[in-house]
Amino acid sequence: MCRSIYDYVLFRPKGRPVTQNPATRLPSPEVTGPQREHTDPLPESESPAAPLTPAQAFDALYAFCSPALVRQTYLLTGRRELARESVERAFQLAWERWPEVAVDRDPAGWVRAMAYEFALSPWQHLRPRHRHPEAPVADPSDRALMAVLQKLPPPQRRTLLLYDGVGLDLPETAAETEASTPTTAGRLLRAREVVATRLPELSDPGELHRRLAELASTERLRAAVPRTVRTGGERRVRFWTRAAIAVTVALIGTTALTLRTAPTHYEPPVAPGAEVQGVPARVAQGSLSDAELKLRKKLREATASGPERLVPDGR
């Protein structure tokens, strides 16, 4: 559904840069001598067109492929919001790796593979927003076909969609699903068998292709504008870059603090205390008797001159 995009955006004909329009005429060979006199200048209408910038090439790819890709991903997942999110995320990855995608022989296939991988990721079922089913399609026949598709295992569902929906041949389907050709053929046959068992009217591959196209076109799914996708991807890259820098700084600070406060030599542990045996317990002092109180009072009131028995005689 998106294959013709690289005929005029990203396909690299001989002698042209990746982002140059293939309709642009190749520069003529240099002429010298008498040939120069018979060479007429190109008219203004045939002057070479300016090469596309990376943003313009990306926007052209997105505008051409995203509508069909959102509908394909909707058939793959049965969820409208997840389909839009998967396509936008795939194009954000494409923008992050644009030098690689721009020279890929199948850029639309690259983006489609990323969108399918994101949509079929197992952790999608763990997200709260995707735990509850969405509203089904209105037509009963479309609803039955969607239910059959969603009950297929993800590898079989993806293979069936690529072969009978998108229209790839068997080797291309095997390459995109990263499986061997016999394995891909087995998945396709099993998926067709399940669909034909539950919906006998779709046992013909041509009729199945037509019904898949009709089911995809019933939903009015709109993707975001290209600029929004590009800026969203750039913000994501900046966020994760700053997060990585913050984590790195935190690790460096933790390591420096550990080296600063860690002991530099071995310190033996202090032996645990032991109870001393054989020492009598201390007895609390009781109250004084009347005689002891009188004696203490007399000692406190006595001066250095008395009593005589305590003062030495001067000789």
C-alpha positions in Angstrom: 0.0 0.0 0.0 3.0 2.3 0.5 5.5 0.9 -1.9 5.4 3.6 -4.6 6.6 6.3 -2.1 10.2 5.5 -2.8 9.7 6.1 -6.5 9.7 9.8 -5.9 11.0 10.5 -2.4 13.6 8.1 -1.1 14.6 6.0 -4.0 18.2 6.7 -5.0 18.6 6.7 -8.8 22.0 6.6 -10.2 23.7 9.9 -10.1 21.2 11.6 -7.8 21.3 12.3 -4.1 18.8 10.5 -1.8 16.6 13.5 -1.3 16.6 14.8 -4.8 13.5 14.5 -7.0 14.0 11.7 -9.5 12.2 13.9 -12.1 15.2 16.2 -12.0 17.3 15.8 -15.0 20.9 14.6 -14.6 23.6 17.2 -15.2 24.8 17.1 -18.8 28.4 16.1 -19.5 30.9 18.9 -19.8 31.3 20.2 -23.3 34.3 22.0 -24.6 35.5 23.5 -27.9 33.2 23.7 -30.9 30.4 21.8 -29.1 30.0 24.7 -26.7 28.9 27.0 -29.5 26.0 24.6 -30.5 24.8 24.0 -26.9 21.6 25.9 -26.0 20.9 26.8 -22.4 18.1 24.9 -20.7 14.8 26.8 -20.5 13.8 28.0 -17.1 11.0 25.4 -16.9 13.6 22.6 -17.2 16.0 24.0 -14.6 17.0 21.5 -12.0 14.7 21.4 -9.0 16.1 22.0 -5.5 16.9 18.8 -3.5 14.5 17.9 -0.8 15.6 18.6 2.7 15.4 15.7 5.2 12.3 17.2 6.8 10.6 17.5 3.5 11.4 14.0 2.5 10.2 12.7 5.9 7.0 14.7 5.6 6.3 13.3 2.1 6.9 9.7 3.3 4.6 10.3 6.3 1.9 12.0 4.4 1.8 9.2 1.8 2.1 6.1 4.1 0.6 7.0 7.5 -3.1 6.9 6.5 -2.8 3.3 5.1 -0.4 2.3 7.8 -2.8 3.4 10.6 -5.6 1.3 9.1 -3.3 -1.7 8.7 -2.2 -1.5 12.4 -5.8 -1.2 13.4 -6.5 -4.6 11.7 -3.5 -5.9 13.5 -4.5 -4.8 17.0 -8.2 -4.0 16.9 -7.5 -0.8 18.8 -7.8 2.6 17.3 -5.7 4.5 19.7 -3.0 1.9 19.8 -2.8 1.9 16.0 -2.3 5.7 15.9 0.3 5.6 18.7 2.2 2.7 17.0 2.4 4.5 13.7 3.5 7.8 15.3 6.1 6.0 17.4 7.4 4.2 14.3 7.8 7.4 12.4 9.5 9.0 15.3 12.1 6.2 15.3 12.4 6.8 11.5 13.1 10.5 12.1 15.7 9.6 14.8 17.5 7.3 12.4 16.7 9.2 9.2 20.2 8.9 7.7 19.8 5.1 7.9 16.1 5.1 6.7 16.8 7.5 3.9 19.1 5.1 2.1 17.1 2.0 2.9 15.8 0.2 -0.2 12.4 -0.1 1.4 11.8 2.8 3.8 8.0 2.3 4.0 8.7 -1.4 4.9 11.1 -0.2 7.6 8.5 2.0 9.2 5.8 -0.6 8.8 8.0 -3.2 10.6 8.6 -0.8 13.5 4.9 0.0 13.8 3.9 -3.7 13.8 6.6 -4.5 16.4 5.4 -1.7 18.7 1.8 -2.7 18.3 2.3 -6.4 19.0 4.7 -5.9 21.9 3.6 -8.1 24.9 3.8 -5.2 27.3 1.0 -3.4 25.6 -1.4 -5.6 27.4 0.0 -4.4 30.7 -0.9 -0.8 30.1 -4.0 0.3 31.9 -5.4 2.1 28.9 -5.3 -1.1 26.8 -6.8 -3.5 29.4 -10.4 -2.9 28.4 -11.8 -3.6 24.9 -12.7 -0.7 22.7 -16.1 -0.2 21.0 -16.6 -2.7 18.3 -17.4 -1.9 14.7 -21.0 -1.4 13.8 -21.4 -3.9 10.9 -21.9 -7.5 12.2 -19.8 -9.0 9.4 -16.9 -6.6 10.0 -17.2 -7.4 13.7 -17.0 -11.1 13.1 -13.9 -10.7 10.8 -12.2 -8.5 13.4 -12.9 -11.1 16.1 -11.4 -13.9 14.1 -8.3 -11.8 13.3 -7.8 -10.9 17.0 -8.0 -14.6 18.0 -5.1 -15.5 15.7 -1.7 -15.7 17.2 0.3 -12.5 16.6 2.8 -14.1 14.1 0.0 -15.6 12.0 -2.1 -12.4 12.2 0.9 -10.4 11.0 1.7 -12.8 8.2 -1.9 -12.9 7.0 -2.1 -9.1 7.0 1.1 -8.6 5.1 0.3 -11.3 2.5 -3.4 -11.0 2.0 -3.9 -7.4 3.2 -0.8 -5.4 2.1 -0.1 -7.6 -0.9 3.6 -8.6 -0.2 4.8 -11.8 -1.8 6.0 -14.7 0.3 9.8 -13.9 0.4 9.1 -10.3 1.3 6.6 -11.3 4.1 9.2 -13.8 5.4 11.9 -11.1 5.4 9.7 -8.5 7.2 8.6 -11.0 9.9 12.2 -12.3 10.2 11.2 -15.9 9.6 12.1 -18.5 7.0 10.0 -18.9 3.9 8.6 -22.3 4.9 7.7 -21.0 8.3 6.0 -18.0 6.8 4.1 -20.3 4.4 2.9 -22.5 7.3 1.7 -19.5 9.3 -0.2 -18.2 6.3 -1.9 -21.5 5.6 -2.9 -22.0 9.3 -4.2 -18.4 9.5 -6.3 -18.9 6.3 -7.6 -22.2 7.6 -8.8 -20.6 10.8 -10.5 -17.8 8.9 -12.1 -20.2 6.5 -13.3 -22.4 9.3 -15.1 -19.6 11.1 -16.0 -17.5 8.1 -16.5 -19.9 5.1 -17.3 -17.1 2.7 -13.7 -15.9 3.1 -12.1 -19.1 2.0 -11.1 -17.5 -1.3 -7.9 -15.4 -0.9 -9.2 -12.7 -3.3 -12.4 -12.3 -1.3 -10.4 -12.2 2.0 -8.2 -9.4 0.5 -11.3 -7.4 -0.5 -12.9 -7.8 3.0 -9.7 -6.8 4.7 -9.5 -3.7 2.6 -13.2 -2.9 3.3 -12.8 -3.5 7.1 -9.7 -1.2 7.2 -11.6 1.6 5.3 -14.6 1.6 7.5 -12.8 3.3 10.4 -12.0 7.0 10.0 -8.5 6.9 11.6 -6.4 10.1 11.3 -2.7 10.3 12.1 -1.1 13.4 13.5 0.5 16.0 11.2 4.1 15.3 10.2 5.5 18.3 12.1 3.9 17.1 15.3 5.5 13.7 14.9 8.9 15.1 14.2 8.8 17.5 17.2 7.5 14.8 19.4 10.3 12.5 18.5 12.8 15.3 19.0 11.4 16.0 22.5 11.6 12.3 23.3 15.2 12.2 22.3 16.0 15.3 24.4 14.2 13.9 27.4 16.0 10.5 27.3 19.3 12.3 26.6 18.9 14.5 29.7 17.8 11.5 31.7 20.9 9.5 30.7 23.1 12.5 31.6 21.4 12.9 35.0 21.8 9.2 35.7 25.4 9.3 34.7 26.1 12.3 36.9 24.3 10.6 39.8 26.4 7.5 39.4 29.6 9.6 39.3 28.6 11.5 42.4 27.7 8.3 44.3 31.0 6.8 43.3 33.0 9.9 44.4 31.1 10.0 47.7 31.8 6.3 48.3 35.5 6.8 47.6 35.6 9.8 49.9 33.9 8.2 52.9 35.0 4.6 52.6 37.7 3.4 55.1 41.2 3.2 53.9 42.4 0.5 56.2 41.1 -2.5 58.1 39.5 -1.9 61.4 38.8 -5.0 63.5 35.4 -5.1 65.0 34.9 -4.3 68.7 34.4 -7.4 70.8 31.0 -7.7 72.3 30.7 -6.8 76.0 30.6 -9.6 78.7 29.0 -9.4 82.1 31.5 -9.3 85.0 30.8 -11.9 87.6 31.5 -11.9 91.4 30.9 -8.1 92.0 28.3 -7.5 94.8 25.3 -5.5 93.7 25.1 -1.9 94.9 22.7 -1.3 97.7 20.6 1.8 97.7 21.3 4.2 100.6 18.4 4.3 103.1 17.2 7.2 105.3 19.3 8.5 108.2 18.4 7.8 111.8 17.8 10.7 114.4 21.3 10.1 115.9 22.9 10.2 112.5 21.1 13.4 111.6 22.3 15.0 114.9 25.8 13.9 114.2 25.8 15.3 110.6 24.4 18.6 111.9 27.1 18.8 114.5 29.8 18.1 112.0 28.5 20.8 109.7 28.2 23.4 112.5 31.6 22.7 114.0 34.4 25.1 113.1 38.1 24.7 112.9 38.3 25.5 116.7 36.2 22.7 118.0 35.7 20.2 119.3 38.9 19.9 121.2 39.6 16.3 120.5 39.7 17.1 116.8 41.9 20.2 117.0 45.6 19.6 117.6 47.2 21.4 120.5 49.7 24.0 119.6 53.0 23.5 121.4 
